[in-house]
């Protein structure tokens, strides 16, 4: 049984009635591949606040979609879902797990107590985790392995354990896990719930050793017995194994993109852009969500510094950025996106012709840019894995170089062949790497 925040399909209202629509997202795509590979003996659960999904459930529309596995949405109210996802999930856990407290402004709630300050968001988070765990208990069989996905369900293993004490439970954290110092930015009650919930899993998975080790430190500082050699934590409920399971890029998708006319057109566009800058010109590329964790703003600051201090590069470098909008309803994300747009405008004013930015999602265009880069910039503050770095290595046709933050899961796999930036907040070091 797979349990994630986002399911593979949702229903939308159309003039001809309800119609299924595939959901986007790297975690969703990864789980879909896993579920299809495991065959028909898979059930996937995900919360939904959509009225269309409720209607589709009543009408039995989720059966017979031809997914290759069973998918069941778990209904919740819109207010609870927003508090669980945005306030507790993004504005609490996401910021803590990626150590973003110093990068974002406080007080965007117009004098309110903040997203976790009054307890309402945390209570909603618990209601959704409890409800999803109850649904899992209803549908799973004695031998079912229940795999919760990511920080949105950090406390769900504990709720399921209370209902089915002998069930095999796993939790895989796709996000980073920056460590105890960053988690100290959460209220104490939230830290305690997080740790107890995660330790209720039999197996706790992370993308890389760095994040697994950070969790072991977190558990150890809370007073639990930690065996760093075997990667295990002993606690009142038994033992939790802490393991590394790096997520792979979707090579099937990558293979399918190239050879299409659309991909070839975009590749030709980027080749002409580079060639238009003259012989020996270099194409820099970044492909990211517009998320503070991706550190896009400091990437532009590093480019501006590089061009200011190396004027000879202004005519020999072109920088293409494919930026996908992310969580625009979250106040800190909206604030961050505005700062990024200001930085882009300044570079385009001061160094005309150097920077091209695309502000919408187009996977084919992004993959074509990865095929053509001479330098790929991946400077995340913290990142569970960052598959863009690995996708770039797989598809690039120019022996391009990756400038890579040491605080990404991909650094464990690519670090020996990349130009690694130890501190991605160091703009001068990033400029030097570029």
HELIX and SHEET records of a PDB file:
HELIX    1   1 UNK A   26  UNK A   38  1                                  13    
HELIX    2   2 UNK A   51  UNK A   58  1                                   8    
HELIX    3   3 UNK A   78  UNK A   82  1                                   5    
HELIX    4   4 UNK A   83  UNK A   94  3                                  12    
HELIX    5   5 UNK A   95  UNK A   97  1                                   3    
HELIX    6   6 UNK A  101  UNK A  103  5                                   3    
HELIX    7   7 UNK A  120  UNK A  139  1                                  20    
HELIX    8   8 UNK A  151  UNK A  153  5                                   3    
HELIX    9   9 UNK A  156  UNK A  163  1                                   8    
HELIX   10  10 UNK A  180  UNK A  183  1                                   4    
HELIX   11  11 UNK A  188  UNK A  199  1                                  12    
HELIX   12  12 UNK A  209  UNK A  221  1                                  13    
HELIX   13  13 UNK A  251  UNK A  257  1                                   7    
HELIX   14  14 UNK A  261  UNK A  275  1                                  15    
HELIX   15  15 UNK A  292  UNK A  294  5                                   3    
HELIX   16  16 UNK A  296  UNK A  309  1                                  14    
HELIX   17  17 UNK A  311  UNK A  313  5                                   3    
HELIX   18  18 UNK A  331  UNK A  350  1                                  20    
HELIX   19  19 UNK A  363  UNK A  372  1                                  10    
HELIX   20  20 UNK A  387  UNK A  395  1                                   9    
HELIX   21  21 UNK A  410  UNK A  414  1                                   5    
HELIX   22  22 UNK A  415  UNK A  417  5                                   3    
HELIX   23  23 UNK A  427  UNK A  433  1                                   7    
SHEET    1   A 9 UNK A  70  UNK A  75  0                                        
SHEET    2   A 9 UNK A  43  UNK A  48  1                                        
SHEET    3   A 9 UNK A   2  UNK A   3  1                                        
SHEET    4   A 9 UNK A 145  UNK A 149  1                                        
SHEET    5   A 9 UNK A 168  UNK A 173  1                                        
SHEET    6   A 9 UNK A 203  UNK A 206  1                                        
SHEET    7   A 9 UNK A 238  UNK A 244  1                                        
SHEET    8   A 9 UNK A 232  UNK A 235 -1                                        
SHEET    9   A 9 UNK A 225  UNK A 227 -1                                        
SHEET    1   B 2 UNK A   9  UNK A  14  0                                        
SHEET    2   B 2 UNK A  17  UNK A  22 -1                                        
SHEET    1   C 6 UNK A 355  UNK A 358  0                                        
SHEET    2   C 6 UNK A 317  UNK A 324  1                                        
SHEET    3   C 6 UNK A 282  UNK A 289  1                                        
SHEET    4   C 6 UNK A 375  UNK A 378  1                                        
SHEET    5   C 6 UNK A 401  UNK A 405  1                                        
SHEET    6   C 6 UNK A 419  UNK A 421  1                                        
END                                                                             
